[in-house]
Amino acid sequence: MTAVDVIFIDDDPQVLEAYSETLELEQFKVASSRDAAGALAGITGESASVVLTDVRMPSRDGFDVLELVKTIDEEIPVVLITGHGDVPMALRALRAGAWDFLEKPADPVLLVETIRRGLNHRRLVLENRRLRVAVDGQGDWERRIIGHADATVAMRRALMRLADLDTDVLIVGETGTGKEVAARALHDFGARAKHPFVAVNCGAIPETMLETELFGHEPGAFTGARDRRIGKIEYANRGTLFLDEIESMTAAAQVRLLRVLQERKLERLGSNKEIPVDLRVVTATKTPLADLVRQGRFREDLSYRLDVARVVLPPLRERHGDIALLFRHFVDQAARRYDRPVRDIDARTLQQLGQKEWPGNIRELRNAAERYALAIDDVADPAPATPFAPTGGSLEEQMDAHEAAIIASTLASFGGRIGETAGALGISRKTLYLKMKKLGLSQEAAASPGS
């Protein structure tokens, strides 16, 4: 079946022609039919379509169509339309899972808006599914280093080539680009995976503690050293030592680390005994070591030892095509961690994801995804609250004026789109329409600048 936007079923040929023409004038692709079975023959779970169906038909009524479509895919929008509508029928339709319920003769503007909202919803459903499949259907490396952007593919290939080599590696990247994730991937997919992965953030340890943290100490090595301490380097024996923010390491610690790298031996503070260590050293920096050497902040000989093999992690602004995929992954991850329902990513959020600069890179994106998953806030900046000033008149008149201002402001922030406005206000579309009618508001006026 050729891809269509609307599958329209009605036993009245005049209605079929009139409504199809209305929708086609709005650039929708419409497949119209008087036969429900034939119309639905090609619909699948991959169809990006809305089903518009009459309720009362001689062979199969609209509720039968709704039930059949739901067996194919629960999330295909089905709009029921009838010339014999009443409140009980509308409630029955919505409880059965209909996307919306319209009465004939349908207002063309309302019909077009309903179909457009249904299509946007369907496309978002399919996009969210695609993003989940893109994450879940990948191999081990693709699940660890997520993304398909050219810069991501090049980075992943570089890490894959180095994983089975036992050489030391320097990882260079801006803050938040995932340097520890890359280091763990090198360890987990390498020959040392069964042995310890020991991570040390050199910038987070006080200078006075860094050497004992890395090299350990013997009892009495300094005031307060009552017991022997095994340092991080010794603890990483046979595994991987990851030194993050290596540029923060003190000059004294740099000297001792250089000897470990050269000799693969260490001495605990307060001891003269050399202890052999067998380990891979992975270091990370946000500033190229060559720049630090020129500034006199880092030993040149140590930089050569660390920079045997180098992997540069691209910032998120160079991985633009991965942003939605990563956001979907982090939203699902947060939902599992906090035992919350998984939120779909709406159109406004997808738009905002692509517009933001993300100076904090993946770390900032992950934080935004967690807040989104927990419904703490959205990626988009919320619309400013509408201030309320007394306008005079009765209490009911002032409340109506305040309600009108809130609805008009929310409509404007969503470009006049009824469905998204109703969702933001926490009311049904029908309730919103009734309130707009009562308050004399129109979509066009609310969506226009300065309204």
Long-range contacts (C-beta under 8 A, 24 or more apart in sequence): 1-31, 1-41, 1-42, 1-43, 1-47, 2-29, 2-31, 3-29, 3-47, 3-48, 3-49, 4-29, 4-30, 4-31, 4-49, 5-29, 5-30, 5-48, 5-49, 5-50, 5-115, 5-119, 6-30, 6-31, 6-49, 6-50, 6-51, 6-52, 6-115, 6-119, 7-31, 7-33, 7-39, 7-40, 7-43, 7-49, 7-50, 7-51, 7-52, 8-32, 8-33, 8-39, 8-52, 8-53, 9-33, 9-34, 9-35, 9-36, 9-39, 9-40, 9-51, 9-52, 9-53, 9-54, 9-57, 9-62, 9-65, 10-34, 10-53, 10-54, 10-57, 10-81, 11-54, 11-57, 11-58, 12-54, 15-54, 15-104, 19-52, 19-106, 19-111, 22-108, 22-111, 22-112, 23-111, 23-112, 23-115, 26-112, 26-116, 28-115, 28-119, 35-59, 36-60, 36-64, 36-65, 36-68, 40-65, 40-68, 40-69, 40-72, 43-69, 43-72, 43-76, 44-72, 44-73, 45-72, 45-73, 46-126, 47-73, 47-76, 48-119, 48-122, 48-123, 48-126, 49-76, 49-119, 49-122, 50-76, 50-77, 50-78, 50-79, 50-99, 50-115, 50-118, 50-119, 50-122, 51-76, 51-77, 51-78, 51-79, 52-79, 52-81, 52-115, 53-78, 53-79, 53-80, 53-81, 54-80, 54-81, 54-82, 55-80, 55-81, 55-82, 55-84, 55-85, 55-89, 55-93, 56-82, 56-83, 56-84, 62-93, 63-92, 63-93, 63-96, 66-93, 66-96, 66-97, 66-98, 67-96, 70-97, 75-122, 75-125, 76-122, 77-118, 77-119, 77-121, 77-122, 79-114, 79-115, 79-118, 81-106, 100-429, 109-443, 113-417, 113-418, 113-443, 117-417, 117-418, 117-419, 117-420, 120-347, 120-419, 121-419, 124-344, 124-345, 124-346, 124-347, 124-350, 125-344, 127-324, 127-345, 127-350, 128-328, 128-344, 128-345, 131-324, 131-325, 131-328, 131-329, 131-345, 132-328, 132-332, 134-325, 134-328, 135-325, 135-328, 135-329, 135-332, 140-189, 141-185, 141-189, 144-181, 144-184, 144-185, 144-188, 144-189, 145-178, 145-181, 145-182, 145-185, 146-322, 146-325, 146-326, 146-329, 147-319, 147-321, 147-322, 147-325, 147-326, 148-321, 148-322, 148-325, 149-314, 149-318, 149-319, 149-320, 149-321, 149-322, 151-314, 151-318, 151-319, 152-314, 152-319, 152-322, 155-182, 155-311, 155-312, 155-313, 155-314, 158-311, 159-185, 159-186, 159-311, 160-189, 162-186, 162-309, 162-311, 163-189, 163-190, 164-189, 164-190, 164-191, 165-309, 166-190, 166-191, 166-192, 166-280, 167-280, 167-308, 167-309, 168-261, 168-280, 168-281, 168-282, 168-283, 168-305, 168-306, 168-308, 168-309, 169-280, 169-281, 169-282, 169-283, 169-308, 169-309, 169-310, 169-311, 170-282, 170-283, 170-284, 170-285, 170-289, 170-306, 170-307, 170-308, 170-309, 170-310, 170-311, 171-282, 171-283, 171-284, 171-285, 171-310, 171-311, 171-313, 172-284, 172-285, 172-286, 172-288, 172-310, 172-311, 172-312, 172-313, 173-284, 173-286, 173-312, 173-313, 173-314, 173-315, 174-286, 174-313, 174-315, 174-361, 175-286, 175-360, 175-361, 175-363, 176-316, 176-360, 176-361, 176-362, 176-363, 176-364, 177-313, 177-314, 177-315, 177-316, 177-361, 177-362, 178-313, 178-361, 178-362, 179-244, 179-284, 179-313, 180-242, 180-244, 180-284, 182-311, 182-313, 183-240, 183-242, 183-244, 183-282, 183-284, 184-242, 186-240, 186-280, 186-282, 187-239, 187-240, 187-242, 187-280, 187-282, 190-240, 190-280, 192-238, 192-239, 192-240, 192-279, 192-280, 195-237, 195-238, 195-239, 195-240, 196-235, 196-236, 196-237, 196-238, 196-239, 196-240, 197-236, 197-239, 197-240, 197-242, 198-232, 198-235, 198-236, 198-239, 198-240, 198-241, 198-242, 199-242, 199-244, 200-232, 200-241, 200-242, 200-243, 200-244, 201-244, 201-245, 202-243, 202-244, 202-245, 202-246, 202-247, 202-248, 202-249, 202-253, 203-244, 203-245, 203-247, 203-248, 204-245, 207-250, 210-249, 210-250, 210-253, 211-250, 211-252, 211-253, 211-256, 211-269, 212-269, 214-253, 214-256, 214-257, 215-256, 215-266, 215-267, 215-268, 215-269, 216-266, 216-268, 216-269, 217-268, 217-269, 217-270, 217-271, 218-268, 218-269, 218-270, 218-271, 219-270, 220-270, 221-268, 221-269, 221-270, 221-271, 222-269, 222-270, 225-269, 225-270, 228-268, 229-268, 231-266, 231-268, 233-260, 233-266, 233-277, 233-279, 234-266, 234-268, 234-275, 234-277, 236-277, 236-279, 237-277, 237-278, 237-279, 238-278, 238-279, 239-279, 239-280, 240-279, 240-280, 240-281, 240-282, 241-279, 241-280, 241-281, 241-282, 242-282, 242-283, 242-284, 243-281, 243-282, 243-283, 243-284, 244-283, 244-284, 245-284, 245-285, 245-286, 246-283, 246-284, 246-285, 246-289, 246-306, 247-285, 247-286, 247-287, 247-289, 247-292, 247-297, 247-298, 251-299, 254-298, 254-299, 254-302, 255-299, 257-302, 258-299, 258-301, 258-302, 258-305, 261-302, 261-305, 261-306, 262-305, 281-306, 315-361, 316-358, 316-361, 316-362, 316-364, 316-365, 317-357, 317-358, 320-354, 323-353, 323-354, 323-358, 323-365, 324-350, 324-353, 324-354, 326-362, 326-365, 326-366, 326-369, 327-353, 327-365, 327-368, 327-369, 327-372, 329-369, 330-365, 330-366, 330-369, 330-370, 330-373, 331-369, 331-372, 331-373, 332-373, 333-369, 334-369, 334-370, 334-373, 334-374, 335-373, 338-373, 338-374, 340-373, 340-374, 342-373, 343-372, 343-373, 343-375, 345-372, 346-420, 347-420, 348-378, 348-380, 348-414, 348-420, 349-378, 349-379, 349-380, 351-380, 352-378, 352-379, 352-380, 353-379, 383-409, 383-410, 383-413, 400-438, 400-439, 403-435, 403-439, 404-439, 404-440, 404-441, 407-432, 407-435, 407-436, 407-439, 407-441, 407-446, 408-441, 408-445, 408-446, 408-451, 411-441, 411-443, 411-446, 411-447, 412-446, 412-447, 412-448, 412-451, 415-447, 416-443, 416-444, 416-446, 416-447, 418-443
